[in-house]
């Protein structure tokens, strides 16, 4: 008698296979839509921006340097950037954070004071 009541409680308390994995599936879906998908879009946009760098564009590096592109080296994945008159540095394309086309104004910043 003791074993039959324990067995009845065990079978009544078990959930189906899908019902037990449903919370994990929901967590993975939420993780995908809130974290992975936006990050993939951002990475794709950055790759396109770096691939479309042209001579004369104004660029901002990850170190905060702002300069004009003097030469684009397609095979080395590097560019030469003029920071000031007579100052030219080589920069790896993937370290660019912003590219502004020729004549494009700097983005307006909200000043809160």
MMTF fields as JSON, N, C-alpha, C and O atoms, coordinates in Angstrom:
{
  "mmtfVersion": "1.0.0",
  "mmtfProducer": "UNKNOWN",
  "numBonds": 451,
  "numAtoms": 452,
  "numGroups": 113,
  "numChains": 1,
  "numModels": 1,
  "chainsPerModel": [1],
  "groupsPerChain": [113],
  "chainIdList": ["A"],
  "bondAtomList": [4, 2, 8, 6, 12, 10, 16, 14, 20, 18, 24, 22, 28, 26, 32, 30, 36, 34, 40, 38, 44, 42, 48, 46, 52, 50, 56, 54, 60, 58, 64, 62, 68, 66, 72, 70, 76, 74, 80, 78, 84, 82, 88, 86, 92, 90, 96, 94, 100, 98, 104, 102, 108, 106, 112, 110, 116, 114, 120, 118, 124, 122, 128, 126, 132, 130, 136, 134, 140, 138, 144, 142, 148, 146, 152, 150, 156, 154, 160, 158, 164, 162, 168, 166, 172, 170, 176, 174, 180, 178, 184, 182, 188, 186, 192, 190, 196, 194, 200, 198, 204, 202, 208, 206, 212, 210, 216, 214, 220, 218, 224, 222, 228, 226, 232, 230, 236, 234, 240, 238, 244, 242, 248, 246, 252, 250, 256, 254, 260, 258, 264, 262, 268, 266, 272, 270, 276, 274, 280, 278, 284, 282, 288, 286, 292, 290, 296, 294, 300, 298, 304, 302, 308, 306, 312, 310, 316, 314, 320, 318, 324, 322, 328, 326, 332, 330, 336, 334, 340, 338, 344, 342, 348, 346, 352, 350, 356, 354, 360, 358, 364, 362, 368, 366, 372, 370, 376, 374, 380, 378, 384, 382, 388, 386, 392, 390, 396, 394, 400, 398, 404, 402, 408, 406, 412, 410, 416, 414, 420, 418, 424, 422, 428, 426, 432, 430, 436, 434, 440, 438, 444, 442, 448, 446],
  "bondOrderList": [1, 1, 1, 1, 1, 1, 1, 1, 1, 1, 1, 1, 1, 1, 1, 1, 1, 1, 1, 1, 1, 1, 1, 1, 1, 1, 1, 1, 1, 1, 1, 1, 1, 1, 1, 1, 1, 1, 1, 1, 1, 1, 1, 1, 1, 1, 1, 1, 1, 1, 1, 1, 1, 1, 1, 1, 1, 1, 1, 1, 1, 1, 1, 1, 1, 1, 1, 1, 1, 1, 1, 1, 1, 1, 1, 1, 1, 1, 1, 1, 1, 1, 1, 1, 1, 1, 1, 1, 1, 1, 1, 1, 1, 1, 1, 1, 1, 1, 1, 1, 1, 1, 1, 1, 1, 1, 1, 1, 1, 1, 1, 1],
  "groupList": [{"groupName": "UNK", "atomNameList": ["N", "CA", "C", "O"], "elementList": ["N", "C", "C", "O"], "formalChargeList": [0, 0, 0, 0], "bondAtomList": [1, 0, 2, 1, 3, 2], "bondOrderList": [1, 1, 2], "singleLetterCode": "X", "chemCompType": "L-PEPTIDE LINKING"}],
  "groupTypeList": [0, 0, 0, 0, 0, 0, 0, 0, 0, 0, 0, 0, 0, 0, 0, 0, 0, 0, 0, 0, 0, 0, 0, 0, 0, 0, 0, 0, 0, 0, 0, 0, 0, 0, 0, 0, 0, 0, 0, 0, 0, 0, 0, 0, 0, 0, 0, 0, 0, 0, 0, 0, 0, 0, 0, 0, 0, 0, 0, 0, 0, 0, 0, 0, 0, 0, 0, 0, 0, 0, 0, 0, 0, 0, 0, 0, 0, 0, 0, 0, 0, 0, 0, 0, 0, 0, 0, 0, 0, 0, 0, 0, 0, 0, 0, 0, 0, 0, 0, 0, 0, 0, 0, 0, 0, 0, 0, 0, 0, 0, 0, 0, 0],
  "groupIdList": [1, 2, 3, 4, 5, 6, 7, 8, 9, 10, 11, 12, 13, 14, 15, 16, 17, 18, 19, 20, 21, 22, 23, 24, 25, 26, 27, 28, 29, 30, 31, 32, 33, 34, 35, 36, 37, 38, 39, 40, 41, 42, 43, 44, 45, 46, 47, 48, 49, 50, 51, 52, 53, 54, 55, 56, 57, 58, 59, 60, 61, 62, 63, 64, 65, 66, 67, 68, 69, 70, 71, 72, 73, 74, 75, 76, 77, 78, 79, 80, 81, 82, 83, 84, 85, 86, 87, 88, 89, 90, 91, 92, 93, 94, 95, 96, 97, 98, 99, 100, 101, 102, 103, 104, 105, 106, 107, 108, 109, 110, 111, 112, 113],
  "secStructList": [7, 2, 2, 2, 2, 2, 2, 2, 2, 2, 2, 2, 2, 7, 7, 7, 2, 2, 2, 2, 2, 2, 2, 2, 2, 2, 2, 2, 2, 2, 2, 0, 0, 0, 0, 0, 2, 2, 2, 2, 2, 2, 2, 2, 2, 2, 2, 2, 2, 2, 2, 6, 7, 7, 6, 6, 7, 3, 3, 3, 3, 6, 6, 1, 7, 3, 3, 3, 3, 3, 3, 3, 3, 6, 6, 6, 6, 3, 3, 3, 3, 3, 3, 3, 6, 6, 3, 3, 3, 3, 3, 3, 4, 4, 4, 3, 3, 3, 3, 3, 7, 6, 6, 7, 7, 7, 7, 7, 7, 7, 7, 7, 7],
  "xCoordList": [0.804, 0.0, 0.857, 0.526, 1.918, 2.774, 3.393, 3.481, 3.819, 4.448, 3.462, 3.83, 2.236, 1.253, 0.894, 0.689, 0.813, 0.494, 1.676, 1.472, 2.903, 4.087, 4.17, 4.485, 3.898, 3.933, 2.851, 3.091, 1.686, 0.608, 0.968, 0.674, 1.597, 2.007, 3.11, 3.123, 4.02, 5.133, 4.634, 5.106, 3.707, 3.201, 2.297, 2.244, 1.591, 0.706, 1.511, 1.069, 2.674, 3.483, 4.408, 4.957, 4.606, 5.522, 4.888, 3.699, 5.716, 5.259, 5.722, 6.633, 5.097, 5.525, 6.892, 7.368, 7.511, 8.854, 8.86, 9.762, 7.875, 7.804, 7.558, 8.154, 6.703, 6.395, 7.586, 7.703, 8.461, 9.626, 10.713, 11.477, 10.788, 11.791, 11.277, 12.052, 10.002, 9.41, 10.066, 10.305, 10.371, 11.052, 12.425, 12.794, 13.175, 14.48, 14.356, 15.151, 13.37, 13.137, 12.749, 13.205, 11.916, 11.532, 12.724, 12.859, 13.579, 14.768, 15.692, 16.222, 15.891, 16.744, 16.144, 16.875, 14.847, 14.194, 14.334, 14.635, 14.123, 14.268, 15.711, 15.958, 16.661, 18.089, 18.428, 19.17, 17.878, 18.143, 17.612, 18.338, 16.37, 15.763, 16.261, 16.265, 16.675, 17.118, 18.62, 19.061, 19.42, 20.87, 21.55, 22.232, 21.386, 22.142, 21.749, 22.621, 20.478, 20.02, 20.43, 20.944, 20.232, 20.691, 22.209, 22.704, 22.941, 24.397, 24.853, 25.793, 24.207, 24.558, 24.275, 25.065, 23.162, 22.85, 23.894, 24.316, 24.305, 25.299, 26.644, 27.31, 27.04, 28.294, 28.249, 29.238, 27.123, 26.973, 27.063, 27.708, 26.429, 26.487, 27.916, 28.348, 28.652, 30.04, 30.921, 31.759, 30.735, 31.512, 31.256, 32.194, 29.995, 29.662, 30.274, 30.779, 30.229, 30.791, 32.293, 32.809, 32.988, 34.436, 34.778, 35.77, 33.982, 34.252, 34.059, 34.662, 33.243, 32.941, 33.765, 33.407, 34.861, 35.725, 36.422, 36.978, 36.386, 37.006, 37.961, 37.907, 38.833, 39.783, 39.006, 38.077, 39.388, 38.732, 37.681, 37.241, 37.267, 36.286, 36.916, 38.114, 36.114, 36.557, 36.218, 35.088, 37.212, 37.011, 37.343, 38.117, 36.73, 37.015, 37.479, 36.793, 38.645, 39.168, 38.672, 38.078, 38.926, 38.522, 39.281, 38.803, 40.454, 41.229, 40.784, 41.295, 39.838, 39.317, 39.988, 39.711, 40.866, 41.531, 40.605, 39.935, 40.569, 39.739, 40.663, 41.546, 40.455, 41.298, 40.657, 39.574, 41.351, 40.874, 41.654, 42.86, 40.955, 41.584, 42.415, 41.904, 43.709, 44.599, 44.785, 44.921, 44.791, 45.033, 44.363, 44.467, 43.678, 43.039, 43.835, 44.031, 44.291, 45.044, 44.121, 43.871, 43.62, 42.635, 43.246, 42.606, 44.468, 45.045, 45.543, 45.546, 45.962, 46.484, 45.418, 45.678, 44.22, 43.131, 43.512, 43.108, 44.295, 44.719, 44.436, 44.244, 44.413, 44.263, 45.281, 45.719, 45.645, 46.487, 45.571, 44.733, 45.728, 44.864, 45.729, 46.724, 45.333, 45.981, 45.298, 44.122, 46.049, 45.5, 45.663, 44.777, 46.788, 47.082, 48.02, 48.399, 48.382, 49.266, 50.631, 51.292, 51.031, 52.311, 52.285, 53.331, 51.134, 51.023, 50.12, 48.915, 50.72, 49.964, 50.207, 51.35, 49.141, 49.247, 48.549, 47.621, 49.023, 48.362, 47.397, 47.747, 46.192, 45.145, 44.539, 44.299, 44.296, 43.592, 42.119, 41.526, 41.531, 40.145, 39.142, 38.19, 39.348, 38.363, 38.314, 37.384, 39.3, 39.279, 38.519, 38.45, 37.95, 37.178, 35.83, 35.176, 35.427, 34.131, 33.1, 31.899, 33.558, 32.629, 33.298, 34.491, 32.521, 32.997, 32.003, 30.807, 32.52, 31.683, 32.159, 33.354, 31.244, 31.598, 32.075, 31.909, 32.664, 33.147, 32.018, 30.93, 32.285, 31.306, 30.165, 29.315, 30.117, 29.035, 29.334, 30.429, 28.399, 28.659, 28.703, 28.179, 29.326, 29.38, 27.973, 27.196, 27.631, 26.295, 26.105, 27.027, 24.888, 24.575, 24.47, 23.901, 25.014, 24.972, 23.991, 23.908, 23.253, 22.352, 23.164, 23.876, 23.057, 23.786, 22.814, 21.841, 23.089, 22.238, 23.047, 24.005, 22.68, 23.379, 22.394, 22.782],
  "yCoordList": [-1.181, 0.0, 1.259, 2.227, 1.261, 2.426, 2.733, 3.895, 1.693, 1.903, 2.39, 3.189, 1.934, 2.362, 3.837, 4.532, 4.333, 5.747, 6.642, 7.737, 6.182, 6.943, 6.981, 8.025, 5.882, 5.817, 6.701, 7.339, 6.759, 7.606, 9.079, 9.874, 9.446, 10.837, 11.208, 12.331, 10.306, 10.585, 10.786, 11.693, 9.977, 10.117, 11.33, 11.939, 11.696, 12.855, 14.154, 15.161, 14.147, 15.356, 15.598, 16.694, 14.643, 14.817, 15.666, 15.55, 16.527, 17.332, 16.666, 15.838, 17.03, 16.505, 17.06, 18.023, 16.449, 16.845, 18.297, 19.061, 18.675, 20.032, 21.041, 22.117, 20.705, 21.612, 21.831, 22.897, 20.867, 21.033, 21.878, 22.557, 21.841, 22.624, 23.996, 24.819, 24.251, 25.52, 26.742, 27.713, 26.768, 27.95, 28.192, 29.341, 27.139, 27.296, 27.825, 28.66, 27.341, 27.81, 29.286, 30.049, 29.691, 31.101, 31.983, 33.084, 31.523, 32.298, 32.47, 33.56, 31.417, 31.493, 32.441, 33.213, 32.4, 33.307, 34.76, 35.628, 35.028, 36.393, 36.857, 37.998, 35.994, 36.305, 36.645, 37.591, 35.867, 36.109, 37.469, 38.236, 37.778, 39.013, 40.262, 41.336, 40.166, 41.348, 41.587, 42.724, 40.54, 40.708, 40.333, 41.171, 39.13, 38.65, 39.313, 39.719, 39.428, 39.998, 41.463, 41.814, 42.334, 43.718, 43.828, 44.674, 42.986, 43.027, 42.603, 43.186, 41.601, 41.178, 42.283, 42.492, 42.993, 44.108, 45.215, 45.791, 45.507, 46.542, 46.157, 47.0, 44.904, 44.437, 44.497, 44.862, 44.147, 44.19, 45.631, 45.891, 46.554, 47.961, 48.497, 49.275, 48.095, 48.534, 47.994, 48.72, 46.719, 46.139, 46.878, 47.145, 47.212, 47.954, 49.351, 49.827, 50.008, 51.344, 51.317, 52.172, 50.353, 50.249, 49.885, 50.373, 49.048, 48.644, 49.802, 49.801, 50.783, 51.895, 53.146, 54.226, 53.026, 54.18, 54.584, 53.741, 55.869, 56.408, 57.528, 58.093, 57.839, 58.931, 60.242, 60.512, 61.041, 62.316, 62.276, 63.327, 61.091, 60.966, 61.381, 61.194, 61.935, 62.236, 61.036, 60.55, 60.557, 59.363, 59.666, 60.571, 58.878, 58.929, 57.536, 56.55, 57.452, 56.161, 55.821, 56.652, 54.585, 54.142, 54.904, 55.017, 55.423, 56.204, 57.642, 58.392, 58.051, 59.402, 60.361, 61.56, 59.864, 60.714, 60.983, 60.076, 62.241, 62.634, 63.11, 63.938, 62.586, 62.979, 62.657, 62.076, 63.046, 62.781, 61.63, 61.508, 60.784, 59.64, 60.136, 60.806, 59.798, 60.2, 59.073, 59.327, 57.831, 56.699, 55.466, 55.206, 54.711, 53.477, 52.318, 52.236, 51.424, 50.245, 49.04, 48.545, 48.572, 47.486, 46.158, 45.394, 45.874, 44.568, 44.444, 43.344, 45.547, 45.504, 45.724, 45.543, 46.113, 46.428, 47.594, 47.647, 48.525, 49.706, 50.948, 50.875, 52.09, 53.367, 54.345, 54.212, 55.319, 56.421, 57.585, 57.954, 58.169, 59.259, 60.478, 60.387, 61.627, 62.9, 63.506, 63.866, 63.616, 64.201, 65.709, 66.438, 66.166, 67.588, 67.762, 66.786, 68.98, 69.225, 68.601, 68.96, 67.675, 67.0, 65.829, 65.236, 65.48, 64.35, 63.299, 63.505, 62.168, 61.085, 59.801, 59.458, 59.106, 57.849, 56.737, 56.974, 55.518, 54.338, 53.782, 53.619, 53.499, 53.035, 51.76, 51.663, 50.792, 49.578, 49.926, 50.587, 49.481, 49.857, 49.458, 50.192, 48.312, 47.83, 48.678, 48.535, 49.565, 50.415, 51.718, 52.546, 51.911, 53.116, 53.018, 51.975, 54.112, 54.121, 54.936, 54.703, 55.892, 56.721, 57.148, 57.451, 57.169, 57.639, 58.667, 58.399, 59.853, 60.907, 61.16, 61.34, 61.175, 61.4, 62.828, 63.671, 63.096, 64.44, 65.447, 65.254, 66.52, 67.59, 67.309, 68.176, 66.134, 65.809, 66.46, 66.28, 67.203, 67.864, 66.852, 65.744, 67.246, 66.405, 66.3, 67.249, 65.157, 65.01, 66.0, 66.261, 66.55, 67.524, 66.809, 65.72, 67.417, 66.853, 67.662, 68.884, 66.969, 67.657, 68.205, 67.462, 69.502, 70.127, 70.356, 71.099, 69.714, 69.867, 70.58, 70.019, 71.769, 72.538, 73.258, 73.958],
  "zCoordList": [0.0, 0.0, 0.0, -0.684, 0.731, 0.803, -0.561, -0.958, -1.274, -2.568, -3.614, -4.475, -3.562, -4.563, -4.384, -5.379, -3.157, -2.946, -3.348, -3.874, -3.105, -3.513, -5.033, -5.604, -5.685, -7.14, -7.745, -8.77, -7.149, -7.653, -7.517, -8.41, -6.419, -6.237, -7.225, -7.729, -7.509, -8.418, -9.846, -10.532, -10.303, -11.672, -11.799, -12.867, -10.75, -10.818, -10.788, -11.341, -10.158, -10.042, -11.218, -11.33, -12.087, -13.209, -14.293, -14.59, -14.877, -16.005, -17.285, -17.278, -18.358, -19.643, -20.018, -19.418, -21.005, -21.419, -21.911, -21.567, -22.701, -23.228, -22.112, -22.104, -21.195, -20.093, -19.178, -18.575, -19.061, -18.194, -18.864, -18.178, -20.198, -20.913, -21.337, -21.824, -21.164, -21.601, -20.954, -21.672, -19.673, -19.108, -19.744, -19.985, -20.017, -20.648, -22.069, -22.501, -22.78, -24.144, -24.138, -24.99, -23.192, -23.088, -22.723, -23.258, -21.829, -21.448, -22.646, -22.865, -23.418, -24.603, -25.631, -26.251, -25.824, -26.79, -26.349, -27.168, -25.087, -24.57, -24.706, -25.097, -24.39, -24.525, -25.97, -26.235, -26.906, -28.332, -28.77, -29.401, -28.449, -28.934, -28.219, -28.82, -26.975, -26.244, -26.3, -26.139, -26.524, -26.472, -27.786, -28.377, -28.246, -29.402, -30.715, -31.484, -30.978, -32.257, -32.421, -33.483, -31.429, -31.58, -31.718, -32.462, -31.011, -31.113, -32.503, -33.043, -33.092, -34.442, -35.452, -36.372, -35.294, -36.189, -36.067, -37.07, -34.845, -34.619, -35.247, -35.847, -35.113, -35.698, -37.223, -37.859, -37.805, -39.257, -39.763, -40.779, -39.071, -39.467, -39.354, -40.206, -38.321, -38.157, -39.281, -39.815, -39.645, -40.747, -42.051, -42.803, -42.331, -43.545, -43.519, -44.536, -42.364, -42.232, -42.502, -43.222, -41.937, -42.118, -43.562, -44.103, -44.177, -45.561, -46.529, -47.602, -46.188, -47.094, -46.821, -47.29, -46.07, -45.796, -47.094, -47.799, -47.398, -48.617, -48.263, -47.17, -49.202, -49.03, -48.876, -49.637, -47.902, -47.653, -46.565, -46.101, -46.146, -45.063, -43.736, -43.524, -42.86, -41.507, -40.636, -40.649, -39.873, -39.058, -37.599, -37.29, -36.713, -35.284, -34.886, -35.152, -34.247, -33.826, -32.43, -31.743, -32.027, -30.687, -29.6, -28.471, -29.936, -28.975, -28.885, -28.054, -29.726, -29.681, -30.644, -30.606, -31.509, -32.486, -33.656, -34.149, -34.102, -35.231, -36.339, -36.112, -37.53, -38.639, -39.972, -40.036, -41.045, -42.406, -42.993, -42.783, -43.732, -44.369, -45.543, -46.439, -45.528, -46.602, -47.612, -48.809, -47.135, -48.023, -47.435, -46.236, -48.28, -47.856, -48.434, -49.647, -47.568, -47.998, -47.889, -46.79, -49.004, -49.01, -48.574, -47.851, -48.999, -48.709, -47.271, -46.719, -46.654, -45.289, -44.233, -43.044, -44.652, -43.728, -42.819, -41.658, -43.361, -42.627, -43.456, -44.67, -42.777, -43.463, -42.892, -41.749, -43.697, -43.235, -42.932, -43.755, -41.744, -41.296, -40.998, -40.279, -41.564, -41.258, -40.041, -40.092, -38.939, -37.716, -37.71, -37.266, -38.2, -38.296, -39.489, -40.137, -39.767, -40.895, -40.597, -39.624, -41.439, -41.269, -40.304, -40.043, -39.77, -38.834, -39.468, -39.619, -39.836, -40.471, -39.676, -39.372, -39.348, -38.602, -39.37, -40.142, -39.135, -39.703, -38.662, -37.493, -39.101, -38.194, -38.765, -39.968, -37.905, -38.31, -38.486, -37.633, -39.594, -39.913, -38.834, -38.569, -38.219, -37.243, -35.98, -35.187, -35.769, -34.581, -34.796, -33.889, -35.982, -36.245, -35.537, -35.565, -34.905, -34.228, -34.997, -34.857, -35.81, -36.57, -37.86, -37.886, -38.93, -40.229, -40.738, -40.845, -41.049, -41.615, -43.028, -43.262, -43.962, -45.358, -45.553, -44.672, -46.703, -47.002, -46.868, -47.411, -46.142, -46.017, -45.067, -44.865, -44.48, -43.547, -42.196, -41.665, -41.636, -40.349, -39.208, -39.321, -38.129, -36.938, -36.362, -36.464, -35.756, -35.164, -34.023, -33.25, -33.927, -32.875, -31.55, -31.464, -30.524, -29.183, -28.34, -28.466, -27.485, -26.564, -25.407, -24.732, -25.18, -24.067, -22.922, -23.052, -21.817, -20.639, -19.566, -19.034, -19.255, -18.208, -17.355, -16.42]
}
